[in-house]
Amino acid sequence: MKRAIKLACMAACMTMVAWYAASARAQDSNLANKTEAVEAKGAEASDYVLGADDDLHITVWKEPDLTVTVPVRPDGKISLPLINDVPAAGLTPMQLRDSITEKLKKYIADPRVTVVVTAMHSRRIFVTGEVTHTGTQSLLPNMTILQALAAAGFTQFANLKGIYVLRMENGTQHKLPFNYREVVKGRHPEQNILLKAGDTVVVP
């Protein structure tokens, strides 16, 4: 009888050990998936190219006097303590970080710089014509003409068949037609293109 009880206890213990091991493996798997997701998000953010009017928060570790929030000026530069004007437009945040780090090495031993984009004002499109909300819009990732028009709205006089996008490429302006009535019916989906920074959507 005692032997049977002992064997039962051992079996129960082994079952618990197996359950805890499986639970630990599941937690490790979830942690790995979360880590991969964070790394992927960071990689995507690092591809962002800075432009005029973007706001940046620049931190230098253990150097509070060098930690500032600055805009990218229309000439594409930012102003920082010690190193003055630094080109920023056309660079990714990581490239700008490396540039600032190199310049600070003249004044600080082993500077550790962080560059965070706090506002992306440089990526904008323009919507004009017979819309209820004319002016600029922030260009969101994978934003289409249809999405921009949904935010702008139409007036009662809008010519929904004659909408077009004006886009500058290599110094030449291109006119890209967009028939709203056809697209919303599922026809000519190729007209609902992804917008680029600087595009102007015109609703006649």
N, C-alpha and C positions, 0 to 999 in steps of 0.2 A: 504493500500500500504506500509506504513512504517512498519507495522507488518510483512508483507511478506519479506521485505528486511532484517529485523532483524533476522527472522527465517533462511533465506538463509545464512546470515553471521555466525550465530551460527553453522549451519550445516557444513559450510566450515571450521570453526575453529576446530570442532570435528574431521573432516576428517584429518586435518593437525596434530592434536594431536595423532591420531591413527597411522598416517604414521611415525611420529617421534618415537613413542613407539616401533613400529615394527622394525625400523632401529636400535634403541638402543639394542633391543634383539638380532638382527643379529650380531651386533658388539661384544656384550658380548659373543655370541656363538663362533665367530671366534677367539676372544681372548682366550677363554677357550681351543679351539682346538690347538692353537699355543702353549699355556702353556703346555698342555699335551705332545705335540711333543717334546718340549725342555726338559721336565722332562724325557721322554723316552730316548732321545738321551744321556742325562746325566747319566742315569742308565746304558745304554749300555757301555759308556766310563768308568764307574766306575768298570766294570768287567774286564778290561784289567789288565793282570798280568805283572809286570815289570820284565825286564831281563837285562843281561849284554849288555852294549853299548847303552842302551836307554839314551836319553838326557832329563833332568828334569829341569824345572824352578821352584824354591822354593821361595815363598814370605812369609815374616813375617810382618804383618801389623804394620806400624809405626816403623819398625826396618830395615831401608835401609841397614845397615851393615850386616844383616843376610839374605838378599835377594840375591840369587846366581843362576847361571845356571851350573849344574854339570852333568857329565856322570855317569852312573852306571858302576863301575869298573868290571873287569873280576871276582873278588872275590865276586861280588854281593853287594858291599857296596858303599855308597857315603860319601864324606867328607864335613862336615858343620862347620861353625864357632861355637865356644863355646862347641858343643857336639861331635866334631870330627867324627869318623866313625859310620855310621848308616846302618844296614842291609836294603836293598831295594829290591833285586831280590826275586821273589816269592810273593811279596805283591801287592795289588792294590794301585793306587794313594791315595785313601781315607785311607787305612790302614797305608800307609807310613806317611800321614799327621797326623794321630792320634799318631803314634809312635814319630814323631818329636815334636809334641805338648807336650806330656808327658815329654820328655827329657828337653825341654826348660823351663818347669815350675820351674825348680831348679834355673833359672837365671832371668826369666821374669814373671811378673804377668799377667795372662790371655793371653798367646800368641795365636795369630790367624794365622794359617798357611794355605797356599794354595800350592798344588802340581800340576803342569801342565806338561804333557808329551809333549815335543816339537819335539822329533824324536823317532820313534819306530824302532830302529835298531836291536833289539833282535829277532824280528819275521821275520826270513829269511828262504828261501829255496835255494837249489843249483841245477843248471841245467848244465849237463856236457855231453860230447860225441860229436856226429855229429850235433852240433847246431852252428848257426852263432854268437850267443851271449852267450858264456859260462860264468859261474860264479854265483854270488848270485843275488837273486831277493827279494824285500820286499814282505812279505806274506800279501796280501790284504784280507779283510773279505770274507769268502766263496769262496776263490780262488780254482779253479779246475786244474787238470793236463793239460787239453786242453788250459786253459787260460795261464798257465805258458809257454807252448810250443809255443803259438801264439806270446808271447813276445820274446822268444829265437830264433825262426826260425830254419830251417833245412838246412844242407848242402846237396849237391847232392848225397852224399854217405849214408845218414841216412837210417837205417832200420826201417821203420815206423810201422812194425808189431811186432817188438821186444822191444819196449820201456818198461821200468819198473821204479818203484819207490822203493828206499831203505828207510826203516823207522825203527828207533830204538824204541822198546817198551819193557819196563821192562828188559832192558839189552840185549834183543835179536833183531837181525836184521831180518826184514821181506822184502821179495821181492814181490812187487805187480805189476802184468803184466798190460800193457796198449797197445792195438792194435789201433793205430791212424787211420788206414784206415777203420777199422770197426766202430769205434766210430763216425767219421765224417759222416758216412753213416746212423747213427741212430741206429746201432746195438750195443749190449752190453753197454748200457749207464751206467750200474753199475760200469764199469771200470773207468769212469771219476769221481773219488772220490775227496772229498775235501782234500786239502793238509794241513799238519800240520808243525809247525815250526821245522826246522831241517831236513825235508825230502830232499832227493836227487833224482832228475829226471834224468835217464840215457837214452841217445839215442845212441844205438850201431851203 
